[in-house]
Amino acid sequence: MPTMNLPAIRAKRQAWKKGRLVGQKRPLLPKHVWAIRVRLEIADKVRDLALFNLAIDSKLRGCDLVTLKVAEVFAAGQVKERASIIQSKTQKPVRFEITVGTRNSFADWLDDPMMIGSEYLWPGRFLERLHISTRQYARLGRDWVTSIGLEPSSYGTHSMRRTKVAQIYRKTGNLRAVQLLLGHTKMDSTVRYLGVELEDALAISEAVEI
């Protein structure tokens, strides 16, 4: 009896996203931002407060935020009111503001002993790591949202990036301003990033009573 060549049976690999919530992470609401700030201040977490404040102000991707250097935000003995960097993803420049509250938290952080001789704003704990990693930043972000009772699976580092621009769009409807602040090269990217079409549709639907 001839032997049949049967296909090899392989164990089915588990989908990488099984059991995870995927998709866009929610932006924080103003009340969430203030709640996190208060908790960080009470806990005297000087670095975390400065990092959180700049994450909200700068609207930078995590990969750009963790590699910021002191010289990029600090000059002539004071924290700059505005700064500019080249984005690692697009190699395009993007500018951002540094508000008074963030500048004050920076002043405290720059006086910390950990910052002595550091080229980077968020120095790593080990000699071979010059700055914190994006993974460490993600863990910090998870701790921040968890501390105020939010579900961590619904939020991430992009929540900090989206927080301020989401409020700007809601208050002004100015997509071009949001595009510039995020450093997007195409408006379509900004529309998708904000989920504008869905948000607008829901707002219209909520305003209609039957």
N, C-alpha and C positions, 0 to 999 in steps of 0.2 A: 504494500500500500504506500503510495507516494506521500512524502512528508510535506505538509502545507507550511508555507512561510507566513506565520502570523505576525501582525505588528507588535512591536514591543510594548509592554504595559508599563507606563510610568506613573509614579505617584503624582497626583494633581497638586500643583503648587498653589498655596493659598494666596489669594489676591492681596496685594500690598495694602489696599485700602479697606480690607475687611475689618469691620468693627470700628472704623474711624469715620468721623464726620469730615467730609471733604468739601471744597468749594470756598467761596469768598468768606473771609473772616469779618465779623461785624466791627464797625468803628465804635469807639467808646463815646458815650454821651457826656456832655459837660459835667453832669452830676457824678459820673464815674471818675472823670479826671480829677475833680476836686477831692473826692473820697480817697483816691489812691495817694494824692499829694499829702493829705492830712495824715494818713497812716504812715507814710514814709517819714514825715517830719516827726511824728510822735516816737517812732522807732529810732530816730536819729540816724537814718540810713542816708548819709550825705551823698555818697556816690550814686546810689539808686535814684535819689530825688533829682540830681542833676541829669542823669541819663534819661529818666522818664520825661522830664521837662523838655530836654532837647529833642527827644524822639517825637514828641507832639509838635514842637515848633518847626523842626527841620523838615518833617515829612519824608525823611530819607529811608531808603531800603536798609535792612539790617546790615547787609554787607558793607555799605558805605558808612553807616553810623558807627560801627565798632572800630573802624580803621581811622576815624577822625584823629587828627593831630592837634596838639595844643596850639601850634602856630596858626592853624586855620581858623580858630575862633578867638584867639587872645593876642593882642598886640598893644604896644605902648602902655603896658601896665594895666590894661583893662580888657574886659570881654567885649568883643565887637557887637554892634547892634545888628549887623548883617554879615553873612559869610557866603562864600562860594566854593564849590568843589567840583571836580570832574567825576561823574558817575561811572562806576566800574562796569555796569551793564551796557550802557550806551556810549560811553566815552564822550558824553556831552556835558557841558557845564550846567549847574543848577544853583540858584541862589536861594537863601532862606533867611528869615528874620530870627533874631534871638531876643525874646521879650524880656521885660524888666525882671519878672519873677525867675526866669531861667538864668539870667545874668547873675542874680543874687545867689542862686543855688550853686552856680559855677564858682563864684568867689569863695564860697565855703569849701567846695571840693578841691580847688586849686591850692588851698592852704593845708590840705591833708598831707600827712607824712608820706603816704603812698605815692603822691605826685612828685616828690622830690626827684629831679633828674629824669622824669618820664617824658618821652617824646610824644606818646599817645595819651589821649584823654581818658581812656579806660584801660589802664595797664593790666596785663595778665598777672597771675599769681606765681607763675613759674618763669625762670630765666629764659627758657627757649620760646616762650610765648610772649610776644611784645604787647599784645592787646587781647582783650576778651574775645572769645569766638562767637559766631552767630548762634551756635547751639546754646552757649551760656546766656546770651541775650534772650533767646527764646525761653529758657528756664526762668529767667528773671521776670519776663513778661507774664508767664503763667502764674508765678507767685503773686504778682501785682493784682491781676484780675481775681484770683482766688481769694485774696485777702479781703475783698469787698463783697464776696458772695456771688460772683459771676461764674458761669459754667466755662471752665478753661478750654473745652473743646470748640467753643463758639468764637474764641478770640485767639489772636496770635500777634506776631510782630507787625504784620500788615495792618492790624487794628490801630496801632499807634500812627502808622503812616497815613491811614485813611481818616483819622479822627477829625483833624482840623479842616481838611478839604471838604469833608462831608458837610460840616457846618457852613462853610463858605458857600457851597453850592445851594444848600437849603435857604440861606439868607439872601443870596444875590442871583442865583441862577446863572452865574457867569462861568461857563465851561472853559472858556479860553484862559481865564485866570487860574483855574484849577489845573489845566494842562501845563501851564508854565511852572506852577509851583511844584508839580509832581515830576517835572522834567520829561514828560512824554513827548515823543516826536510826532505822534499822530493823534488826532482828536478821537478817532475810533477807540484807541486804547484807553483814553480817559473815560469815555462813555461806558465802556465795558467795566472798567475798574470801579467806577462809582455805582454801577448798576442803575444808571439814570433812568432808563426806559421803564424798568420795573418800579422804581420808586415813584416816578411821575404817574404811572398808571394806578398804583395803589392810592396815591394822594387824591387823584380824581375820583376813584371809586369810593373812597371814604367820605368825600364831600357830597355824594349823591345818596339821598334818602328815598326809600320806596315805601 
